[in-house]
């Protein structure tokens, strides 16, 4: 069975992503599924809402399990608490069929995504600055 172009693109994006880029993709997915779950709740499409909110919850579990302890105990504890809060609010929204808990989770998820996005961008810029410039050996001069 042939994959849809969008699915093939996403698969390639995931397969070639760095660890940092994967984290951003996970946050993007959690936000997208939470938004879809909220929209489905509002449309009284509870089966679809349950599925979408569960997907967002599963992503949050993955983000928690992937968190590296080397970030330091204090930061690790704070991040885990935020991730658990988001997971808990998504679960509450799913059980209660109310959108307010989804909104709570989305607010934090969007802030976390922005924070990690900025950190990844800075880290990438620092790596590029620190990398030695490639000097081709035996290159020809264009000046004559």
C-alpha positions as CSV (number, residue, x, y, z in Angstrom):
1,X,0.0,0.0,0.0
2,X,1.5,3.3,-1.1
3,X,1.9,6.0,1.6
4,X,0.4,9.5,1.2
5,X,2.9,12.1,0.2
6,X,2.4,13.9,3.6
7,X,3.0,10.7,5.5
8,X,6.1,9.9,3.5
9,X,7.4,13.4,4.1
10,X,6.8,13.1,7.9
11,X,8.4,9.7,8.0
12,X,11.5,11.1,6.2
13,X,11.5,14.1,8.6
14,X,11.5,11.8,11.6
15,X,14.1,9.4,10.2
16,X,16.6,12.2,9.5
17,X,15.9,14.5,12.5
18,X,18.3,15.1,15.3
19,X,17.3,14.4,18.9
20,X,16.5,18.1,19.4
21,X,14.4,18.2,16.2
22,X,12.5,15.1,17.3
23,X,11.6,16.8,20.6
24,X,10.1,19.7,18.6
25,X,8.2,17.3,16.4
26,X,6.8,15.7,19.5
27,X,5.6,19.0,20.9
28,X,4.1,19.9,17.5
29,X,2.2,16.6,17.5
30,X,1.0,17.0,21.0
31,X,-0.3,20.5,20.3
32,X,-1.9,19.5,17.0
33,X,-3.7,16.5,18.6
34,X,-4.8,18.5,21.6
35,X,-6.2,21.2,19.4
36,X,-8.0,18.6,17.3
37,X,-9.3,16.9,20.4
38,X,-10.7,20.2,21.7
39,X,-12.3,21.0,18.3
40,X,-13.9,17.5,18.3
41,X,-15.3,18.0,21.8
42,X,-16.9,21.2,20.8
43,X,-18.4,19.5,17.8
44,X,-19.7,16.7,20.1
45,X,-17.6,14.2,18.2
46,X,-16.5,12.4,21.4
47,X,-15.1,9.3,19.8
48,X,-12.7,11.4,17.7
49,X,-12.0,13.7,20.6
50,X,-11.0,10.7,22.8
51,X,-8.7,9.4,20.1
52,X,-7.0,12.7,19.5
53,X,-6.6,13.5,23.2
54,X,-5.2,10.0,23.8
55,X,-2.6,10.6,21.1
56,X,-1.6,13.9,22.8
57,X,-1.3,12.0,26.1
58,X,0.8,9.3,24.5
59,X,3.2,11.9,23.1
60,X,3.5,13.5,26.6
61,X,4.4,10.1,28.0
62,X,7.1,9.8,25.3
63,X,8.4,13.2,26.1
64,X,8.7,12.4,29.8
65,X,10.4,9.1,29.1
66,X,12.9,10.7,26.8
67,X,13.9,13.5,29.2
68,X,17.6,13.2,29.9
69,X,18.6,13.2,33.6
70,X,21.8,15.0,32.7
71,X,20.0,18.3,32.4
72,X,20.4,18.5,36.2
73,X,18.2,17.4,39.1
74,X,16.4,20.7,39.6
75,X,15.5,21.3,35.9
76,X,14.6,17.6,35.4
77,X,12.1,17.8,38.3
78,X,10.6,21.0,37.0
79,X,10.2,19.7,33.5
80,X,8.8,16.4,34.6
81,X,6.2,18.3,36.7
82,X,5.2,20.4,33.7
83,X,5.0,17.4,31.4
84,X,2.9,15.5,34.0
85,X,0.6,18.5,34.5
86,X,0.0,18.6,30.7
87,X,-0.7,14.9,30.6
88,X,-3.0,15.1,33.6
89,X,-5.0,18.0,32.1
90,X,-5.3,16.1,28.8
91,X,-6.6,13.1,30.7
92,X,-9.0,15.2,32.7
93,X,-10.3,16.8,29.5
94,X,-10.8,13.4,28.0
95,X,-12.7,12.0,30.9
96,X,-14.8,15.2,31.6
97,X,-15.4,16.1,27.9
98,X,-14.6,19.7,28.8
99,X,-12.3,21.9,26.9
100,X,-10.9,24.1,29.7
101,X,-8.4,21.4,30.8
102,X,-7.2,21.1,27.2
103,X,-6.7,24.9,27.1
104,X,-4.6,24.6,30.3
105,X,-2.4,22.0,28.6
106,X,-2.1,23.9,25.4
107,X,-1.0,27.1,27.0
108,X,1.9,25.2,28.6
109,X,2.7,23.1,25.6
110,X,2.9,26.2,23.4
111,X,5.2,27.9,25.8
112,X,7.4,24.8,26.1
113,X,7.5,24.4,22.3
114,X,8.6,28.0,22.0
115,X,11.3,27.6,24.7
116,X,12.7,24.4,23.2
117,X,12.5,25.9,19.7
118,X,14.6,28.8,20.8
119,X,17.1,26.6,22.6
120,X,17.5,24.3,19.6
121,X,18.0,27.4,17.3
122,X,20.6,28.8,19.6
123,X,22.4,25.5,20.0
124,X,22.4,25.1,16.2
125,X,23.8,28.6,15.7
126,X,26.5,27.9,18.3
127,X,27.5,24.6,16.6
128,X,27.7,26.3,13.3
129,X,29.9,29.1,14.7
130,X,32.2,26.6,16.4
131,X,32.6,24.4,13.4
132,X,35.8,25.1,11.4
133,X,35.3,26.4,7.9
134,X,35.8,23.7,5.3
135,X,38.8,24.5,3.1
136,X,38.9,22.6,-0.1
137,X,42.3,21.2,-0.9
138,X,43.8,21.7,-4.3
139,X,41.1,24.2,-5.2
140,X,41.5,26.5,-8.2
141,X,41.6,30.2,-7.8
142,X,38.9,32.2,-9.5
143,X,41.1,35.3,-9.5
144,X,43.5,34.0,-12.1
